[in-house]
Amino acid sequence: MSSEQDDKAFMKSFGGVMLLLTVSAIIIAALAVFASTFDPSPQQARIELERQRAEQRLLPVGEVRENGDAEPLVAEAEEEPDEADDDVVKTGSEVNQSACVACHGAGVMDAPVTGDEEAWGGLYEEKGLEELVYNAINGIGAMPARGGDSSLSDEEVENAVIYILEESGVEVDD
C-alpha cells in the first residue's frame, strides 16, 4: 500500500512540475514576442539600411536572351527614382539623421560626437570647413566616404558637415 501512495505522490509532483514548466515556457515566449516589438536601435537600423543598399547594388542589370526575343529583358529596380528627385537637395539635418548619426551620435570608433563643442571646434580650427567637407566626401580613418551613403551629393555632405558643426556650437564662416 505504501508503494501505491508513493506512486500517487510521485505522479502528483511530476504533474505539478510539468505544469510549472509549461507555464514558464509560455511566459518566456510571451516576453520574447513583447521584446521583439521594440524599435530597433540606431545601430541595428544602420545595419539594416546597409544590408538593403547592398542588396540593391547586387540587383542584376539585365538578363540573357535565350529564346530570340526582339528586346532583352531588363531587370526592374524596386523603385525607379523620379527625375524630379534629382533636383531635391537634402538638408544637413536630413543627411545627419540618415547617415551621420549612426556614428557621430554615439562616438562610434572615436568619431567626434555631435554636440561636443571642444572636439568639433578643434577640428574646425585645425582643418577648416573645406578640409572637413573633403574628408566627409572621401572618408577618413574608419569613416566611409559620404558616411556610407554613396547617393549623397557633395552639396548634401557639405550641408551635413555645417549642420553638425553648428549643432556642436561652432560658428561656421561660409
C-alpha positions, 0 to 999 in steps of 0.5 A: 500500500505504501508503494501505491501512495508513493506512486500517487505522490510521485505522479502528483509532483511530476504533474505539478512540475510539468505544469510549472514548466509549461507555464514558464515556457509560455511566459518566456515566449510571451516576453520574447514576442513583447521584446521583439516589438521594440524599435530597433536601435540606431545601430541595428537600423544602420545595419539594416539600411546597409544590408538593403543598399547592398542588396540593391547594388547586387540587383542584376542589370539585365538578363540573357536572351535565350529564346530570340526575343526582339528586346532583352529583358531588363531587370526592374529596380524596386523603385525607379527614382523620379527625375524630379528627385534629382533636383531635391537637395537634402538638408544637413539635418536630413543627411545627419539623421540618415547617415551621420548619426549612426556614428557621430551620435554615439562616438562610434570608433572615436568619431567626434560626437555631435554636440561636443563643442571642444572636439568639433571646434578643434577640428574646425580650427585645425582643418577648416570647413573645406578640409572637413567637407573633403574628408566627409566626401572621401572618408577618413580613418574608419569613416566611409566616404559620404558616411556610407551613403554613396547617393549623397551629393557633395552639396548634401555632405557639405550641408551635413558637415555645417549642420553638425558643426553648428549643432556642436556650437561652432560658428561656421564662416561660409 
